Each structure stands twice: as structure tokens, then as C-alpha cells.
Amino acid sequence: AWILGITELSDLEYLSRERAHQ
């Protein structure tokens, strides 16, 4: 969702990981 185009899914994965961290 941010830089190249690889982040459409990476975005969700990243947010999911951040949530899981908490």
C-alpha cells in the first residue's frame, strides 16, 4: 500500500504482526 506495489499484502501482514506484538 505504500512504496512499490509489493505492499498491498505486506501492509496487512505488517499491521497484523504489529497487532500480534501487542
Residue, then its C-alpha position, 0 to 999 in steps of 0.5 A: a500500500w505504500i512504496l512499490g506495489i509489493t505492499e498491498l499484502s505486506d501492509l496487512e501482514y505488517l499491521s497484523r504482526e504489529r497487532a500480534h506484538q501487542 
